[in-house]
Amino acid sequence: MSPPRLVRTMILATVAILSTLLAGTAASAAADRTPPSTPFIGYAQGFQCLTVILGVNRSTDNVTPSAELTYEAVADGVLIGTMTDKPNSTGAWGVLQLPHPGSNTVTVRAIDAAGNRSAVSNTRVVHGYFTPGCTPWKIGG
């Protein structure tokens, strides 16, 4: 086989292999329509400066490994942040900002790599404490 023909054959074979691999990956990601299991809020405690320490038990998913799930926390209908799994603990936890002083109802959803969202977790009511002289974090910024 002549050198130009050999190069052309190798290029076509490489393109065919890469196309097959990429199509398989896209098809498997597109096929994932199953949401993760429902997370459970195991710990929720309000602290000064309108912060909350939130701990969520690990969820599972049929495709995304547990360590790669994201957890979206909401208080009184306002997104207060996202958390990721902590490999050396039983799940995800974070220090997040509550939207207002007083009672806040907090829930969490697990999200897999395909964007599927779990059912809403159990609810926890936490008290947001405003501390004089404290500058609360800016939500979303």
Residue pairs with C-beta under 8 A, 6 or more apart in sequence:
1 9
28 63
29 113
29 114
30 114
32 62
32 63
32 64
32 112
32 113
32 114
32 116
33 114
33 116
34 61
34 62
34 63
34 116
35 61
35 110
35 112
35 116
35 117
35 118
35 119
36 59
36 60
36 61
36 64
36 69
36 110
36 111
36 112
36 116
36 118
37 59
37 60
37 61
37 110
37 118
38 59
38 110
38 118
38 119
38 120
38 121
39 56
39 57
39 58
39 59
39 71
39 91
39 92
39 108
39 109
39 110
39 118
39 121
40 56
40 57
40 121
40 122
41 54
41 55
41 56
41 106
41 107
41 108
41 121
41 122
41 123
41 124
42 55
42 56
42 57
42 90
42 91
43 53
43 54
43 55
43 93
44 52
44 53
44 54
44 55
44 106
44 124
44 126
45 52
45 53
45 126
46 52
46 98
46 104
46 126
46 127
46 128
46 129
47 53
47 129
48 129
48 130
48 131
48 134
49 129
49 130
49 131
49 134
49 135
49 136
49 137
50 97
50 98
50 99
50 100
50 101
50 128
50 129
50 130
50 134
50 136
50 137
51 95
51 96
51 97
51 98
51 137
52 75
52 80
52 95
52 96
52 97
52 98
52 104
52 106
52 126
52 128
53 93
53 94
53 95
54 73
54 83
54 93
54 94
54 95
54 96
54 106
54 108
55 91
55 92
55 93
56 71
56 83
56 91
56 92
56 93
56 108
56 121
57 90
57 91
58 66
58 69
58 85
58 90
58 91
58 92
59 66
59 69
59 71
59 91
59 110
59 118
60 66
61 69
61 110
61 112
61 116
63 112
63 113
63 114
64 112
64 113
64 114
66 85
67 85
67 87
68 85
68 112
68 113
69 84
69 85
69 92
69 110
69 111
69 112
70 82
70 83
70 84
70 110
70 111
71 82
71 83
71 84
71 85
71 91
71 92
71 108
71 109
71 110
71 111
72 79
72 82
72 108
72 109
72 111
72 117
73 79
73 80
73 81
73 82
73 83
73 94
73 96
73 106
73 107
73 108
74 80
74 106
74 107
74 108
74 109
75 98
75 99
75 104
75 105
75 106
75 126
76 99
76 100
76 104
76 105
78 99
78 139
79 139
79 140
80 96
80 97
80 98
80 99
80 106
80 139
81 94
81 96
81 97
82 94
83 92
83 93
83 94
83 96
83 108
84 92
85 91
85 92
86 92
86 93
97 136
97 137
97 138
97 139
98 104
98 126
98 128
99 128
99 139
100 128
101 128
101 129
101 130
102 127
102 128
103 125
103 126
103 127
103 128
104 125
104 126
104 127
104 128
105 123
105 124
105 125
106 123
106 124
106 125
106 126
107 120
107 121
107 122
107 123
107 124
108 120
108 121
109 117
109 118
109 119
109 120
109 121
110 117
110 118
111 117
111 118
130 136
